[in-house]
C-alpha cells in the first residue's frame, strides 16, 4: 500500500477543535494588520494537525486563538462543538484545562525559582486533581515517567537550570499533561532543541498521542519535522495569514500543488550531498516577504510566485478549493489547470 | 585524499582553547584540533551545541573573550609565500590578518551591527580602518558586493540595521565580510534563525559568491543538511575534539564514527517516505567533567570496556569501498550507515 492511500478519510465525529472563518486584526499606527485572515481548521481527537509556514504567516496567532488566549476579531472558535467565547465561566475553565500549550523556549517557560516538583504539582493541587502533597508527588513521578525522565525521583528536586534543553522541554510537556488535556498545542516545541535529541522528544510526543489519545495542533516552520510528526495527520500551510494549501501530510510533502508549498519544499536542503545538489529548484520572483500592513492585491504570493500570470493572479484573492482528492489549494493557476503532472519524487499511488 | 590541492591555506595543529572559570580553574573548550584548509575549499564543522565549534572559530581569528586563551599552532599561508603564525600576531599585523586575510560572519546578524549607524557607515568604517581607499572607491566596492549578494545598494546603504529583514541583514554581513577580499571566510551558523526561503537565498548567494571570488570557507553549523549542500569536506566535532573528518560524500554515505552516524540518522529528510530515525541518547558531556577514555562512550551503542581506557586519536582509515577519511574510534570498522535510498518506495509508512 502506498503512503498516499493511507491518508485518513474524512471522519463524521465531532471535531475536538474547530476554527471557523477565524480572523485576527491588530490595529497599528501603520493601519490594520490582518495577522490571520478567515481560516478554517479542525482537529479530531487523537489527530495531529500541523500548521506550517514562515515567520509572520500567522501560525502562532492562530494557535493563540485556538487556545483561547486571544479572542478572534471575527469567526468562531469551537471546542467539542461549543463556541468557547459564549461558554459559561465553568465551561470555559474546563476548556482551558483541556487545551494545553507547550511553548518554544523551555528556558523561558519554566519558572527558574521552582523545582521540577513544584512546577508539576502546582496545577495538580490548584485544580484538585490530587489531594495532599504526597499524592501530588506520586502523580508527578508518574507524569515524569511518561515523558521519559527516569528515574523520576532524581528529577523532582532539581531546578530548570540543572537540566538540558531537551529535559526542560520534557518537563514542560509533563506539566501540560497534569490536567489530562484532550488537545496539546505545541508551538515550535522542538525547534530550539539539538538535532540529536529532537527526534526523541518527537517520538515521546507521538507516544502520548497514541497512548493517551491526545490531539495535537503542531506548529512548526520545519516541514521535515511536520512530516515526521504529522505523517498520519493533516497539514495546513499558511502564508501571510491565510491557508494556502491543506491536505493529508504525505500529500502535502510529496505532492504539493501550491507554488508556495512547492517552493518551501524545494528550498529545504537534504541530508544527502548528491540529492541536495541535484534537487530541482524554481527561482522565486522576489526574495522579500510583503508587509502584512500592505498586502499585495489578489493572491498575496503573486509578487514572488514563479507561476504568476498577469491579470489572473493579481485580481481577486483565490479561494481554498479541492484540487485533488482530500487536498485543497488556494491558487488560481492550480484551480484552472488542475493539480498538474505528478512530480518525479511523488510516490505513484 | 584530503580534498584540496597544493599547500594548505590554513594549517591548524594541536589547537586548544581554555576558558578561565574563576578561582584558578579552567575549562578546555577545544582540546587539540588538527585541521588543514586548502585554497578554494569549503569545510563544514558540525556537531551539537556545546561541542566547541564556535569557540574554535573565534579562536582561529583571535576573537576570544578575555577569559579565553588559545594555544597550539595556526599557520596562515599568504598567497605570496609568506607564512604567518596567527597566534603570535599583535597590533597592526593582527588587524591586517583579520578582515584582509580572514573574516568572520557571525550568527545573529543584528548583534554584529552598530544599531545607530547606517549600512553605509559600516562599510566606510571597515574599509577606512584597513585601507587607504577613497570615498568613491569604497562606494563602488560596497555597491559591487551588495549587488553580488542580490541587494540594491541604493536601497540598503542608507538603511539602519533594524530597517532590514533578517535575511537582508545576513546578506549585508556577508557582503561586508568580503570588502577586503579575504582568503578565508568563517561563517558561524549563517542561516540559523532564518526562514526556509530566506535560508535558501543565503545558501544560493554563498554558492554564487564563492564561485565568483574563490575564497575558502569554514562554516559552523548544527544543520547537517546544510553541510551536505555547502561543504566539500566535513569535520565532526565532539566535546572539543574532531572525531571524524572526510570528504562530504564519504562522510554522509559512509560515516565511520558512531557520533557522525548518530547525527545523520537523527535528521529527517524531506523527500520521499518516512525513514527510521534515531536520536542519540543523552547530551554532550560537561567540559569540566569529561568521561574517561572516549568522550562519546557514555552515549555510544558500540561501546566496549576498551573504549573507556584511552581517548582514541584521529587516524586515517581506508575501507574496501576506497573511502578514505580520518576517524577517532576504535570500533570504526563496525560502524555502517544503513540508509534507505530516498525516493524509493518503502511500502507502508508508519
Interface residues (C-beta under 8 A of the other chain):
Chain A: X1 X2 X3 X6 X54 X55 X164 X166 X194 X195 X196 X197 X198 X199 X200 X203 X221 X222 X223 X224 X225 X227 X228 X231 X232 X250 X253 X254 X263 X264 X265 X267 X268 X269 X270 X271 X272 X273 X274 X275 X276 X277 X279 X281 X284 X287 X288 X289 X345 X347
Chain B: X48 X49 X150 X165 X167 X168 X195 X196 X197 X198 X199 X200 X201 X203 X222 X223 X224 X225 X226 X228 X229 X248 X249 X252 X253 X262 X263 X264 X266 X267 X268 X269 X270 X271 X272 X273 X274 X277 X278 X279 X280 X281 X283 X342 X343 X345 X347 X348 X349 X350
